[in-house]
Amino acid sequence: MSSEVKINGFSLYSIDIHKNAGAIERTAAVNKDITNYAKELVAEVTESERFQIFKFNSGTVEIAATLNSLAGLKDGSWGKACKAIADRLFIKELQAQKKYHHITNLRNGSLIIIFAEKGNNHFLIIAKVDHAGFLEETSLVHSVGLPDNNRVQKVAAFEALKDCTVGIDAISVSDSNSTISDYWVSEFLESKPENESFVNTAKSFGAIDALLDRKVKKISGADYWTLRNATLAFYRTNNSFTVDGYVKAVLQDYSPEDSSVVMKDLIYSVKKLPKSKNFDGQFVIDVDGVKARMKRTVPLITNLDLNIKGEIKNIRDVIKTGEDTGGGKFIKIYTESGYEEFSGESK
């Protein structure tokens, strides 16, 4: 059971770049519902495995200095600093919209800044939530506001001390997009990734491969090779990695050949890998990071090995196992070129 969340500081601003209205404070409207919304948001952010660690370009960049001025929540420092953060996001979104207007339109939304206590930990969270349309239940009038589901689109989370002082060594960043928006990290936060894409790719694939080896291969070789093959395909065909994206694409709907392979347990273990194996839960994939691990050699008999160099399309249809009438076990590989090589037929 997750720890109770206590909100110690809260600010809410509307960000509407299309009306050029600036960052408009909505904190005066705080009530029980929005407080509960904030608590649920904190729980969602702090329990998620979808994140990438960034660092400020320096300790003197504007956003870092502004965050440090939040300390203590006294003498109006919270309100002044939050307004400065909201104004900065408004300007950076205006600039991003101008730069990328030919390929996208940034959505209007709200900036939520929260200082929260959860268990023995304190967090400062900056979250951008895109507005969503809905019909009022009684009037049936169309309105726009904060969504109940998919609350968070962009997040920067910091571990903080009790007085709200934040360190500048680590920013946990997440984005509902497959890749983290450049304007959010480079312009607004003035930060850069702690780990390179190559490192994240190599660590994550290695951790998943080792987990499949421990939890699947010892039970079912057929399921291991199918899942490993699908994992290779995921890394080769996707530009970015998220834990939930990998689970959905490879594990979620997989039906194991051996019922002893418990997919629920495997998925749970995969979701814990980023923190336990020290890689980010969201990053851009660098396929070079898996090339060294793609190859696997399977010993068959003396002086004969099966070399698997990478992903095999429809592996279950290409490699099959069997046992002849005399009890001899064999593998069957469907191959035109291999057949011609060993059949003795003329090419």
C-alpha positions in Angstrom: 0.0 0.0 0.0 1.4 3.4 -1.0 2.0 6.0 1.7 -0.4 8.8 2.4 0.3 12.0 0.5 0.3 15.4 2.3 0.3 18.6 0.2 2.5 21.3 1.8 2.6 23.7 -1.1 0.4 24.1 -4.2 0.1 26.5 -7.2 -2.0 26.2 -10.3 -1.6 28.3 -13.5 -3.4 28.3 -16.8 -1.1 28.4 -19.8 -2.7 29.5 -23.0 -0.2 30.4 -25.7 -2.8 30.6 -28.5 -4.6 33.6 -26.8 -1.2 35.0 -25.7 -2.8 35.5 -22.3 0.3 34.7 -20.2 0.4 32.5 -17.1 -2.8 33.0 -15.2 -2.9 31.9 -11.5 -5.8 29.7 -10.5 -4.6 28.9 -7.0 -7.4 30.9 -5.4 -9.9 28.3 -6.6 -8.2 25.5 -4.5 -10.7 23.2 -2.9 -11.0 19.7 -1.6 -11.4 18.3 -5.2 -8.3 19.9 -6.6 -6.3 18.9 -3.4 -7.3 15.3 -4.0 -6.4 15.7 -7.6 -3.0 16.9 -6.5 -2.5 14.0 -4.1 -3.4 11.5 -6.9 -1.0 13.3 -9.2 1.8 13.0 -6.7 1.1 9.3 -6.1 1.1 8.7 -9.9 4.4 10.5 -10.5 6.3 9.0 -7.5 5.2 5.4 -8.2 5.8 5.5 -12.0 8.7 3.7 -13.6 8.5 6.0 -16.7 11.2 8.6 -16.1 14.5 9.8 -17.3 17.1 11.4 -15.1 18.4 14.8 -16.2 20.8 17.3 -14.7 20.8 21.1 -14.9 23.4 22.5 -17.3 24.8 24.3 -14.3 23.7 25.3 -10.8 23.3 28.9 -11.9 20.7 28.5 -14.7 17.5 30.5 -14.1 15.2 27.6 -13.3 17.6 26.1 -10.8 18.0 29.4 -9.0 14.2 29.9 -9.0 13.6 26.5 -7.5 16.1 27.2 -4.7 14.2 30.4 -3.8 11.2 28.2 -2.9 12.9 27.0 0.3 10.9 27.5 3.5 7.6 28.5 1.9 7.9 31.8 3.8 7.6 35.5 3.1 5.8 35.0 -0.1 8.8 33.2 -1.7 6.6 30.3 -2.8 4.1 32.4 -4.8 6.8 34.6 -6.3 8.9 31.6 -7.4 5.9 29.7 -8.8 4.8 32.7 -10.8 8.4 33.0 -12.2 8.3 29.3 -13.2 4.9 29.6 -14.8 6.0 32.8 -16.7 9.1 31.0 -17.9 7.1 28.0 -19.2 4.7 30.4 -21.1 7.6 32.1 -22.8 9.3 28.8 -23.7 6.1 27.3 -25.1 5.5 30.5 -27.2 9.0 30.0 -28.6 8.5 26.3 -29.2 5.2 26.9 -31.0 6.9 29.4 -33.3 9.7 27.0 -34.0 7.6 23.9 -34.6 4.4 25.5 -35.9 4.8 23.6 -39.2 4.6 20.2 -37.6 2.6 20.6 -34.4 0.4 22.8 -32.2 1.1 22.8 -28.5 -2.0 22.3 -26.5 -3.3 24.7 -23.8 -3.0 23.3 -20.3 -2.3 24.0 -16.7 1.0 24.1 -14.8 0.8 22.5 -11.4 3.6 23.0 -8.9 3.4 20.9 -5.7 5.5 20.5 -2.6 4.4 17.2 -1.1 5.2 14.8 1.7 4.9 11.1 1.2 6.0 8.8 3.9 9.4 10.0 5.0 10.2 11.7 1.7 9.5 15.2 0.3 9.0 16.0 -3.4 8.8 19.1 -5.5 6.8 18.4 -8.6 6.3 20.6 -11.7 3.7 19.1 -14.0 2.2 20.3 -17.2 -1.3 18.9 -17.8 -3.0 19.4 -21.1 -6.6 20.5 -21.0 -9.3 18.1 -22.2 -12.9 18.8 -23.3 -16.0 17.4 -21.6 -19.7 18.0 -21.3 -21.1 19.3 -18.0 -23.3 16.6 -16.5 -26.3 18.8 -15.7 -26.1 21.7 -18.3 -24.6 19.5 -21.1 -22.5 22.6 -22.0 -19.0 21.8 -23.4 -16.2 22.8 -21.1 -12.5 22.4 -21.0 -10.5 21.5 -17.9 -8.1 19.1 -16.1 -8.6 15.5 -17.1 -9.4 12.8 -14.6 -7.4 10.2 -16.6 -4.0 10.6 -18.1 -3.4 13.5 -15.8 0.2 14.2 -16.4 1.7 15.0 -19.8 5.1 16.5 -18.7 6.8 16.2 -15.4 9.9 17.4 -13.6 10.2 15.9 -10.1 12.8 16.6 -7.5 13.5 15.0 -4.2 13.4 17.8 -1.6 14.2 18.5 2.0 11.6 19.3 4.6 12.1 23.1 4.0 11.5 22.6 0.2 15.2 22.9 -0.6 15.9 20.8 -3.7 19.2 19.4 -5.0 20.3 20.1 -8.5 21.9 16.7 -9.1 18.9 14.8 -10.4 15.6 15.7 -12.1 13.2 12.9 -12.8 11.6 13.8 -16.1 8.7 12.1 -17.9 6.6 12.8 -20.9 3.4 11.1 -22.1 4.8 11.3 -25.6 7.1 8.5 -26.7 10.0 10.9 -26.5 10.6 13.7 -24.1 9.8 17.1 -25.7 13.0 19.0 -26.3 11.6 22.3 -25.3 10.6 20.9 -21.9 14.1 19.7 -21.0 16.5 21.9 -23.1 14.7 25.2 -23.0 12.4 25.2 -19.9 14.5 23.2 -17.5 17.9 24.0 -19.2 19.0 20.4 -18.6 20.6 17.4 -20.3 20.3 13.6 -19.8 22.5 12.0 -17.2 22.9 8.9 -19.3 23.5 8.7 -23.0 21.1 6.8 -25.2 23.7 4.1 -25.9 24.2 3.5 -22.1 20.5 3.3 -21.4 19.9 1.0 -24.4 22.7 -1.4 -23.5 21.7 -1.5 -19.8 18.0 -2.0 -20.3 18.4 -4.7 -22.9 21.0 -6.5 -20.8 18.7 -6.3 -17.7 15.7 -7.6 -19.6 17.7 -10.4 -21.3 19.1 -11.5 -18.0 15.6 -11.4 -16.4 14.2 -13.6 -19.2 17.1 -16.0 -18.7 16.4 -16.3 -15.0 12.6 -16.4 -15.0 11.8 -18.0 -18.4 14.6 -19.9 -19.9 15.0 -22.3 -16.9 11.3 -23.1 -17.3 10.7 -23.0 -21.1 13.3 -22.6 -23.7 10.6 -22.1 -26.4 9.1 -19.2 -24.5 12.5 -17.7 -23.8 13.6 -17.6 -27.4 10.2 -16.2 -28.5 10.3 -13.4 -25.9 14.0 -12.6 -26.5 13.3 -12.5 -30.3 10.3 -10.1 -29.7 12.5 -8.0 -27.4 15.2 -7.7 -30.1 12.4 -6.7 -32.6 11.1 -4.0 -30.2 14.6 -2.4 -29.9 15.2 -2.6 -33.6 11.8 -1.1 -34.7 11.2 1.6 -32.1 12.8 5.0 -31.7 12.2 5.2 -28.0 11.9 3.0 -25.0 9.4 3.3 -22.1 8.8 0.5 -19.6 5.0 0.5 -20.2 5.6 0.6 -24.0 7.8 -2.4 -23.9 5.4 -4.3 -21.6 2.4 -3.5 -23.9 4.3 -4.4 -27.1 6.0 -7.6 -26.0 4.6 -9.1 -22.7 1.1 -7.9 -22.1 -0.7 -10.2 -24.6 1.8 -13.0 -24.8 0.5 -16.5 -24.2 3.3 -18.8 -23.1 3.6 -22.3 -24.4 4.4 -23.5 -20.9 1.8 -22.5 -18.3 4.5 -22.4 -15.6 5.7 -19.1 -17.1 3.7 -16.6 -15.1 3.4 -13.4 -17.2 2.0 -11.3 -14.4 5.1 -11.9 -12.3 7.4 -11.3 -15.3 5.8 -8.0 -16.0 6.0 -6.9 -12.4 9.8 -7.7 -12.4 10.3 -5.9 -15.7 8.7 -2.7 -14.3 11.1 -2.7 -11.4 14.3 -3.0 -13.5 15.0 0.7 -14.2 15.5 1.5 -10.5 17.2 -1.8 -9.6 19.5 -1.9 -12.6 20.2 1.8 -12.8 18.8 2.8 -16.3 16.1 5.3 -17.2 12.5 4.2 -17.8 12.1 6.5 -20.8 14.8 7.2 -23.4 15.7 7.4 -27.1 16.9 4.0 -28.3 20.4 3.7 -29.8 20.4 0.4 -31.6 24.2 0.2 -31.4 23.6 -0.5 -27.7 22.1 -3.9 -28.4 24.3 -5.0 -31.3 26.9 -6.6 -29.0 24.2 -8.6 -27.2 22.2 -9.7 -30.2 24.3 -12.8 -30.9 23.7 -16.0 -29.1 25.4 -19.4 -29.7 23.5 -22.5 -28.9 25.7 -25.7 -28.7 24.1 -28.6 -30.6 26.7 -31.4 -30.8 30.5 -31.6 -30.9 31.8 -29.2 -33.5 28.3 -27.9 -34.4 26.7 -24.8 -33.0 23.6 -22.7 -33.9 24.6 -19.0 -34.2 21.7 -16.6 -33.7 22.9 -13.2 -34.9 19.7 -11.2 -34.2 16.0 -11.1 -34.6 14.4 -13.9 -36.5 11.1 -13.2 -38.1 8.3 -15.6 -37.1 10.8 -17.6 -35.0 8.2 -20.1 -33.8 7.5 -21.0 -37.5 11.2 -21.2 -38.4 12.6 -23.3 -35.6 10.7 -26.3 -34.2 11.5 -29.1 -31.9 10.5 -32.8 -32.0 11.2 -36.4 -31.1 11.5 -39.3 -33.6 10.0 -42.7 -33.1 13.2 -44.0 -31.6 13.2 -41.3 -28.9 15.8 -39.1 -30.5 15.3 -35.4 -30.0 15.9 -32.9 -32.8 15.3 -29.4 -33.9 13.9 -28.6 -37.3 14.9 -25.4 -39.1 13.0 -24.2 -42.2 15.5 -22.8 -44.7 15.8 -22.9 -48.5 19.5 -22.1 -48.6 20.4 -24.6 -45.8 18.4 -27.3 -47.5 20.2 -26.9 -50.8 23.6 -26.9 -48.9 22.9 -30.3 -47.2 20.5 -32.0 -49.6 23.0 -32.8 -52.3 20.6 -31.4 -54.9 22.1 -29.2 -57.6 21.6 -25.5 -57.1 
